[in-house]
């Protein structure tokens, strides 16, 4: 199962990054409804997409922790 991260959303496209660093676009209407910037999406064997809510929350929490470390006085 392949895992991708939504880097940003531009117009009707999500610019995504694969685990290997490859960047590519996917039309938003092909992705799950609640896809947002920073979402982690699993690509299933049939080519469909599923949000990985657990991995997304973990990633957000890690980013917030790093931000706190950088800007904490």
N, CA, C and O atoms as a GROMACS GRO file, in nm:
protein
  292
    1UNK      N    1   0.085  -0.117   0.000
    1UNK     CA    2   0.000   0.000   0.000
    1UNK      C    3   0.090   0.124   0.000
    1UNK      O    4   0.181   0.136   0.082
    2UNK      N    5   0.064   0.214  -0.092
    2UNK     CA    6   0.142   0.335  -0.106
    2UNK      C    7   0.082   0.447  -0.020
    2UNK      O    8  -0.040   0.456  -0.006
    3UNK      N    9   0.168   0.529   0.037
    3UNK     CA   10   0.124   0.640   0.120
    3UNK      C   11   0.169   0.770   0.055
    3UNK      O   12   0.286   0.783   0.017
    4UNK      N   13   0.078   0.868   0.042
    4UNK     CA   14   0.114   0.998  -0.014
    4UNK      C   15   0.069   1.107   0.083
    4UNK      O   16  -0.021   1.088   0.164
    5UNK      N   17   0.134   1.223   0.072
    5UNK     CA   18   0.101   1.339   0.154
    5UNK      C   19   0.060   1.453   0.063
    5UNK      O   20   0.127   1.481  -0.036
    6UNK      N   21  -0.050   1.519   0.098
    6UNK     CA   22  -0.094   1.636   0.022
    6UNK      C   23  -0.012   1.754   0.068
    6UNK      O   24  -0.023   1.798   0.182
    7UNK      N   25   0.072   1.806  -0.022
    7UNK     CA   26   0.156   1.920   0.008
    7UNK      C   27   0.075   2.049   0.006
    7UNK      O   28   0.080   2.130   0.098
    8UNK      N   29  -0.002   2.066  -0.102
    8UNK     CA   30  -0.087   2.185  -0.113
    8UNK      C   31  -0.198   2.159  -0.214
    8UNK      O   32  -0.194   2.063  -0.290
    9UNK      N   33  -0.296   2.248  -0.210
    9UNK     CA   34  -0.409   2.238  -0.302
    9UNK      C   35  -0.412   2.365  -0.386
    9UNK      O   36  -0.409   2.476  -0.334
   10UNK      N   37  -0.418   2.346  -0.516
   10UNK     CA   38  -0.422   2.457  -0.610
   10UNK      C   39  -0.537   2.432  -0.707
   10UNK      O   40  -0.538   2.333  -0.781
   11UNK      N   41  -0.633   2.523  -0.706
   11UNK     CA   42  -0.752   2.510  -0.792
   11UNK      C   43  -0.818   2.375  -0.769
   11UNK      O   44  -0.863   2.346  -0.658
   12UNK      N   45  -0.826   2.292  -0.873
   12UNK     CA   46  -0.893   2.162  -0.860
   12UNK      C   47  -0.796   2.048  -0.840
   12UNK      O   48  -0.832   1.931  -0.857
   13UNK      N   49  -0.672   2.079  -0.804
   13UNK     CA   50  -0.569   1.975  -0.793
   13UNK      C   51  -0.504   1.975  -0.655
   13UNK      O   52  -0.489   2.079  -0.591
   14UNK      N   53  -0.465   1.856  -0.613
   14UNK     CA   54  -0.384   1.840  -0.493
   14UNK      C   55  -0.243   1.807  -0.540
   14UNK      O   56  -0.223   1.710  -0.613
   15UNK      N   57  -0.145   1.886  -0.497
   15UNK     CA   58  -0.006   1.854  -0.526
   15UNK      C   59   0.040   1.761  -0.415
   15UNK      O   60   0.042   1.798  -0.297
   16UNK      N   61   0.077   1.639  -0.453
   16UNK     CA   62   0.108   1.534  -0.356
   16UNK      C   63   0.253   1.493  -0.364
   16UNK      O   64   0.320   1.509  -0.466
   17UNK      N   65   0.301   1.439  -0.253
   17UNK     CA   66   0.437   1.388  -0.247
   17UNK      C   67   0.434   1.243  -0.201
   17UNK      O   68   0.373   1.210  -0.099
   18UNK      N   69   0.500   1.157  -0.278
   18UNK     CA   70   0.511   1.016  -0.240
   18UNK      C   71   0.624   1.000  -0.139
   18UNK      O   72   0.702   1.092  -0.118
   19UNK      N   73   0.631   0.883  -0.076
   19UNK     CA   74   0.736   0.856   0.022
   19UNK      C   75   0.876   0.871  -0.036
   19UNK      O   76   0.971   0.903   0.036
   20UNK      N   77   0.890   0.849  -0.167
   20UNK     CA   78   1.021   0.858  -0.231
   20UNK      C   79   1.055   1.001  -0.275
   20UNK      O   80   1.159   1.023  -0.337
   21UNK      N   81   0.968   1.098  -0.244
   21UNK     CA   82   0.993   1.238  -0.278
   21UNK      C   83   0.935   1.282  -0.410
   21UNK      O   84   0.939   1.401  -0.444
   22UNK      N   85   0.880   1.188  -0.487
   22UNK     CA   86   0.819   1.221  -0.615
   22UNK      C   87   0.698   1.312  -0.594
   22UNK      O   88   0.614   1.285  -0.508
   23UNK      N   89   0.688   1.421  -0.673
   23UNK     CA   90   0.575   1.513  -0.667
   23UNK      C   91   0.484   1.489  -0.787
   23UNK      O   92   0.532   1.466  -0.898
   24UNK      N   93   0.354   1.494  -0.765
   24UNK     CA   94   0.258   1.475  -0.872
   24UNK      C   95   0.125   1.536  -0.832
   24UNK      O   96   0.101   1.564  -0.714
   25UNK      N   97   0.038   1.555  -0.931
   25UNK     CA   98  -0.094   1.614  -0.906
   25UNK      C   99  -0.203   1.508  -0.918
   25UNK      O  100  -0.193   1.414  -0.997
   26UNK      N  101  -0.305   1.526  -0.837
   26UNK     CA  102  -0.426   1.443  -0.844
   26UNK      C  103  -0.544   1.538  -0.841
   26UNK      O  104  -0.547   1.632  -0.761
   27UNK      N  105  -0.642   1.515  -0.926
   27UNK     CA  106  -0.762   1.598  -0.923
   27UNK      C  107  -0.834   1.577  -0.790
   27UNK      O  108  -0.849   1.464  -0.744
   28UNK      N  109  -0.879   1.688  -0.730
   28UNK     CA  110  -0.945   1.680  -0.600
   28UNK      C  111  -1.066   1.590  -0.601
   28UNK      O  112  -1.095   1.523  -0.502
   29UNK      N  113  -1.139   1.586  -0.714
   29UNK     CA  114  -1.260   1.504  -0.717
   29UNK      C  115  -1.230   1.354  -0.714
   29UNK      O  116  -1.322   1.273  -0.699
   30UNK      N  117  -1.103   1.315  -0.726
   30UNK     CA  118  -1.063   1.175  -0.715
   30UNK      C  119  -1.027   1.137  -0.571
   30UNK      O  120  -1.020   1.019  -0.538
   31UNK      N  121  -1.005   1.238  -0.487
   31UNK     CA  122  -0.961   1.214  -0.349
   31UNK      C  123  -1.080   1.216  -0.253
   31UNK      O  124  -1.187   1.265  -0.287
   32UNK      N  125  -1.061   1.161  -0.132
   32UNK     CA  126  -1.168   1.165  -0.032
   32UNK      C  127  -1.214   1.308  -0.005
   32UNK      O  128  -1.135   1.403  -0.015
   33UNK      N  129  -1.339   1.322   0.030
   33UNK     CA  130  -1.403   1.453   0.046
   33UNK      C  131  -1.331   1.545   0.145
   33UNK      O  132  -1.322   1.665   0.120
   34UNK      N  133  -1.281   1.493   0.254
   34UNK     CA  134  -1.222   1.577   0.358
   34UNK      C  135  -1.071   1.595   0.342
   34UNK      O  136  -1.002   1.629   0.438
   35UNK      N  137  -1.020   1.574   0.222
   35UNK     CA  138  -0.877   1.592   0.196
   35UNK      C  139  -0.840   1.739   0.212
   35UNK      O  140  -0.908   1.827   0.159
   36UNK      N  141  -0.733   1.764   0.286
   36UNK     CA  142  -0.682   1.899   0.310
   36UNK      C  143  -0.531   1.898   0.293
   36UNK      O  144  -0.470   1.792   0.281
   37UNK      N  145  -0.471   2.018   0.292
   37UNK     CA  146  -0.326   2.027   0.291
   37UNK      C  147  -0.274   1.957   0.416
   37UNK      O  148  -0.324   1.979   0.526
   38UNK      N  149  -0.174   1.874   0.399
   38UNK     CA  150  -0.118   1.798   0.510
   38UNK      C  151  -0.180   1.661   0.529
   38UNK      O  152  -0.128   1.582   0.608
   39UNK      N  153  -0.289   1.632   0.460
   39UNK     CA  154  -0.353   1.500   0.471
   39UNK      C  155  -0.260   1.391   0.423
   39UNK      O  156  -0.186   1.408   0.326
   40UNK      N  157  -0.265   1.278   0.492
   40UNK     CA  158  -0.193   1.159   0.448
   40UNK      C  159  -0.297   1.064   0.391
   40UNK      O  160  -0.398   1.033   0.455
   41UNK      N  161  -0.270   1.018   0.270
   41UNK     CA  162  -0.367   0.936   0.196
   41UNK      C  163  -0.302   0.804   0.160
   41UNK      O  164  -0.187   0.799   0.116
   42UNK      N  165  -0.378   0.697   0.178
   42UNK     CA  166  -0.333   0.565   0.137
   42UNK      C  167  -0.388   0.536  -0.002
   42UNK      O  168  -0.504   0.563  -0.031
   43UNK      N  169  -0.302   0.481  -0.088
   43UNK     CA  170  -0.344   0.438  -0.221
   43UNK      C  171  -0.362   0.287  -0.214
   43UNK      O  172  -0.265   0.213  -0.198
   44UNK      N  173  -0.485   0.242  -0.226
   44UNK     CA  174  -0.515   0.100  -0.215
   44UNK      C  175  -0.478   0.027  -0.344
   44UNK      O  176  -0.453   0.089  -0.447
   45UNK      N  177  -0.474  -0.105  -0.337
   45UNK     CA  178  -0.431  -0.186  -0.452
   45UNK      C  179  -0.522  -0.169  -0.573
   45UNK      O  180  -0.479  -0.192  -0.686
   46UNK      N  181  -0.648  -0.128  -0.550
   46UNK     CA  182  -0.739  -0.107  -0.663
   46UNK      C  183  -0.728   0.035  -0.720
   46UNK      O  184  -0.802   0.072  -0.811
   47UNK      N  185  -0.635   0.116  -0.664
   47UNK     CA  186  -0.614   0.252  -0.712
   47UNK      C  187  -0.699   0.356  -0.644
   47UNK      O  188  -0.689   0.474  -0.677
   48UNK      N  189  -0.784   0.316  -0.551
   48UNK     CA  190  -0.868   0.412  -0.480
   48UNK      C  191  -0.788   0.475  -0.366
   48UNK      O  192  -0.684   0.424  -0.325
   49UNK      N  193  -0.840   0.587  -0.316
   49UNK     CA  194  -0.773   0.665  -0.212
   49UNK      C  195  -0.854   0.666  -0.084
   49UNK      O  196  -0.977   0.676  -0.086
   50UNK      N  197  -0.783   0.655   0.030
   50UNK     CA  198  -0.847   0.658   0.162
   50UNK      C  199  -0.764   0.747   0.252
   50UNK      O  200  -0.642   0.736   0.257
   51UNK      N  201  -0.832   0.837   0.325
   51UNK     CA  202  -0.761   0.921   0.422
   51UNK      C  203  -0.709   0.835   0.536
   51UNK      O  204  -0.780   0.748   0.586
   52UNK      N  205  -0.586   0.860   0.577
   52UNK     CA  206  -0.528   0.795   0.694
   52UNK      C  207  -0.532   0.898   0.806
   52UNK      O  208  -0.434   0.968   0.831
   53UNK      N  209  -0.646   0.905   0.874
   53UNK     CA  210  -0.668   1.006   0.977
   53UNK      C  211  -0.568   0.994   1.092
   53UNK      O  212  -0.522   1.095   1.145
   54UNK      N  213  -0.536   0.873   1.130
   54UNK     CA  214  -0.442   0.852   1.240
   54UNK      C  215  -0.303   0.906   1.206
   54UNK      O  216  -0.243   0.977   1.286
   55UNK      N  217  -0.254   0.873   1.087
   55UNK     CA  218  -0.121   0.922   1.046
   55UNK      C  219  -0.122   1.073   1.027
   55UNK      O  220  -0.023   1.140   1.057
   56UNK      N  221  -0.233   1.128   0.978
   56UNK     CA  222  -0.242   1.273   0.959
   56UNK      C  223  -0.236   1.344   1.094
   56UNK      O  224  -0.163   1.442   1.109
   57UNK      N  225  -0.311   1.295   1.192
   57UNK     CA  226  -0.308   1.357   1.326
   57UNK      C  227  -0.170   1.347   1.388
   57UNK      O  228  -0.123   1.442   1.450
   58UNK      N  229  -0.105   1.233   1.371
   58UNK     CA  230   0.029   1.213   1.426
   58UNK      C  231   0.126   1.312   1.362
   58UNK      O  232   0.209   1.371   1.431
   59UNK      N  233   0.116   1.331   1.230
   59UNK     CA  234   0.204   1.424   1.158
   59UNK      C  235   0.181   1.567   1.206
   59UNK      O  236   0.277   1.641   1.229
   60UNK      N  237   0.055   1.607   1.222
   60UNK     CA  238   0.022   1.742   1.268
   60UNK      C  239   0.079   1.765   1.408
   60UNK      O  240   0.138   1.870   1.435
   61UNK      N  241   0.061   1.668   1.496
   61UNK     CA  242   0.112   1.680   1.633
   61UNK      C  243   0.263   1.692   1.635
   61UNK      O  244   0.319   1.768   1.714
   62UNK      N  245   0.331   1.617   1.547
   62UNK     CA  246   0.477   1.625   1.540
   62UNK      C  247   0.520   1.762   1.490
   62UNK      O  248   0.617   1.818   1.541
   63UNK      N  249   0.452   1.815   1.391
   63UNK     CA  250   0.484   1.948   1.339
   63UNK      C  251   0.463   2.055   1.446
   63UNK      O  252   0.545   2.147   1.459
   64UNK      N  253   0.356   2.045   1.521
   64UNK     CA  254   0.330   2.140   1.629
   64UNK      C  255   0.437   2.132   1.738
   64UNK      O  256   0.479   2.234   1.792
   65UNK      N  257   0.481   2.009   1.769
   65UNK     CA  258   0.586   1.990   1.868
   65UNK      C  259   0.716   2.055   1.821
   65UNK      O  260   0.783   2.123   1.898
   66UNK      N  261   0.751   2.033   1.694
   66UNK     CA  262   0.873   2.094   1.640
   66UNK      C  263   0.863   2.247   1.637
   66UNK      O  264   0.961   2.317   1.665
   67UNK      N  265   0.745   2.297   1.604
   67UNK     CA  266   0.724   2.442   1.602
   67UNK      C  267   0.741   2.500   1.742
   67UNK      O  268   0.803   2.605   1.759
   68UNK      N  269   0.686   2.430   1.841
   68UNK     CA  270   0.702   2.476   1.980
   68UNK      C  271   0.849   2.478   2.022
   68UNK      O  272   0.892   2.570   2.091
   69UNK      N  273   0.924   2.377   1.978
   69UNK     CA  274   1.067   2.373   2.013
   69UNK      C  275   1.143   2.488   1.949
   69UNK      O  276   1.233   2.544   2.010
   70UNK      N  277   1.107   2.525   1.828
   70UNK     CA  278   1.177   2.633   1.757
   70UNK      C  279   1.147   2.769   1.814
   70UNK      O  280   1.235   2.854   1.823
   71UNK      N  281   1.021   2.790   1.854
   71UNK     CA  282   0.978   2.925   1.892
   71UNK      C  283   0.951   2.942   2.039
   71UNK      O  284   0.904   3.047   2.082
   72UNK      N  285   0.979   2.842   2.118
   72UNK     CA  286   0.956   2.850   2.263
   72UNK      C  287   1.069   2.931   2.326
   72UNK      O  288   1.187   2.906   2.301
   73UNK      N  289   1.031   3.029   2.407
   73UNK     CA  290   1.132   3.114   2.472
   73UNK      C  291   1.162   3.066   2.611
   73UNK      O  292   1.245   3.125   2.680
   0.00000   0.00000   0.00000
